[in-house]
Amino acid sequence: MSAITDTRDQMRARYAKLDARERQMVVVIGGALAFLVVWLLLVRPAWTTLDDAPVLRAQADAQLLQMQAISNEARQLRALPPVPQSVAEQVLKSATDDLGGKAKFAMQGDHGTLSVTGINGEDLRTWLLKARGGARARPTGASLTRAGEGYNGTLVVAIGSQQ
């Protein structure tokens, strides 16, 4: 504490020795520095937040609309009558055939397993849309790993009325 007190006393002594014009310049420079610090620490971040707010709100609104559309789609799919298992199997195998040699599908009771090798995300999304819409299948498990430009692994879907 004594070091701070000594330094403060030395600064006061130097300030007292300055001419009136020099004291005025020190006060003006100190005020300018104080203004700069207040601007950089308090005003500018708040201003930036206000500038970014409309864009962030528009993004949040777009996400909300997308989630509402997904919710409506899920509600509509739940309202559809169940598809017989034989039809569901045909739809899933047909969707798998559309993927070419990158995928194989196997049924085990009311669960099916899609095994993929090097499939891209858009093809997998398309398969899932066909599975959900045509076979009323819902994903129950996935074990996918990124492999270059695509994915390798398995995706398990359940068919039946327990949606």
TIKOLSE-658297 format. One record per residue (C-alpha): residue in one letter; x, y, z. Coordinates in steps of 0.05 Angstrom, whole numbers, padded with zeros to 5 digits, always signed. Example, Ala and Ser with C-alpha at 12.3 -4.5 7.8 and 13.67 -1.06 7.14 Angstrom:
REM TIKOLSE-658297
A+00246-00090+00156/S+00273-00021+00143/
This chain:
REM TIKOLSE-658297
M+00000+00000+00000/S+00057+00047+00015/A+00083+00039-00057/I+00015+00062-00084/T+00013+00120-00035/D+00084+00140-00054/T+00069+00138-00128/R+00005+00178-00119/D+00043+00231-00078/Q+00097+00235-00132/M+00044+00245-00186/R+00010+00300-00146/A+00077+00335-00136/R+00092+00332-00211/Y+00022+00357-00228/A+00030+00415-00179/K+00096+00435-00213/L+00063+00440-00282/D+00040+00506-00312/A-00034+00520-00317/R-00034+00505-00392/E+00002+00438-00381/R-00047+00419-00326/Q-00105+00434-00372/M-00074+00388-00426/V-00065+00332-00375/V-00138+00338-00355/V-00161+00338-00428/I-00118+00278-00445/G-00142+00241-00382/G-00214+00256-00400/A-00202+00231-00471/L-00171+00167-00445/A-00229+00157-00396/F-00279+00168-00453/L-00241+00117-00496/V-00241+00065-00441/V-00316+00075-00427/W-00330+00071-00501/L-00290+00008-00513/L-00312-00029-00450/L-00385-00008-00443/V-00416+00027-00503/R-00386-00009-00563/P-00405-00080-00541/A-00476-00058-00527/W-00480-00022-00594/T-00454-00084-00630/T-00507-00126-00594/L-00561-00079-00617/D-00535-00080-00688/D-00534-00157-00689/A-00602-00166-00657/P-00646-00162-00720/V-00604-00214-00756/L-00604-00261-00696/R-00679-00253-00687/A-00691-00268-00761/Q-00649-00331-00754/A-00687-00352-00692/D-00754-00339-00727/A-00732-00381-00786/Q-00711-00438-00740/L-00778-00433-00704/L-00816-00438-00770/Q-00774-00498-00790/M-00787-00533-00723/Q-00861-00519-00729/A-00862-00548-00799/I-00827-00611-00774/S-00876-00615-00716/N-00935-00610-00764/E-00905-00663-00809/A-00895-00710-00750/R-00967-00698-00727/Q-00993-00714-00797/L-00951-00777-00801/R-00977-00801-00734/A-01048-00791-00759/L-01037-00837-00820/P-01059-00909-00814/P-01004-00960-00804/V-00975-00995-00865/P-00977-01071-00868/Q-00908-01101-00853/S-00902-01133-00922/V-00914-01066-00956/A-00866-01031-00909/E-00812-01082-00925/Q-00823-01071-01000/V-00818-00996-00992/L-00754-01001-00951/K-00722-01050-00999/S-00741-01006-01058/A-00712-00945-01024/T-00649-00985-01010/D-00644-01007-01082/D-00644-00934-01102/L-00579-00926-01063/G-00543-00975-01108/G-00487-01017-01080/K-00475-00969-01022/A-00528-01000-00978/K-00559-01066-00956/F-00624-01075-00918/A-00645-01133-00874/M-00710-01144-00835/Q-00713-01178-00767/G-00784-01180-00741/D-00811-01109-00738/H-00741-01078-00741/G-00699-01067-00802/T-00625-01052-00807/L-00594-01010-00862/S-00519-01021-00871/V-00485-00966-00910/T-00416-00957-00939/G-00393-00890-00966/I-00463-00861-00971/N-00470-00785-00973/G-00515-00747-00926/E-00566-00727-00978/D-00577-00799-01000/L-00585-00821-00928/R-00635-00764-00916/T-00674-00785-00978/W-00676-00857-00954/L-00701-00835-00886/L-00756-00793-00917/K-00779-00852-00959/A-00776-00898-00899/R-00816-00850-00856/G-00867-00831-00909/G-00877-00896-00947/A-00865-00949-00894/R-00882-00908-00831/A-00814-00931-00805/R-00780-00892-00750/P-00706-00892-00735/T-00691-00925-00668/G-00615-00928-00670/A-00556-00907-00712/S-00482-00922-00712/L-00451-00880-00766/T-00380-00856-00775/R-00353-00805-00823/A-00313-00836-00879/G-00284-00787-00930/E-00343-00754-00965/G-00395-00802-00937/Y-00416-00846-00879/N-00405-00919-00859/G-00446-00957-00808/T-00516-00980-00793/L-00584-00949-00782/V-00640-00987-00747/V-00713-00972-00761/A-00776-00998-00730/I-00841-01010-00768/G-00909-01022-00739/S-00964-00985-00704/Q-00926-00963-00641/Q-00907-00895-00667/
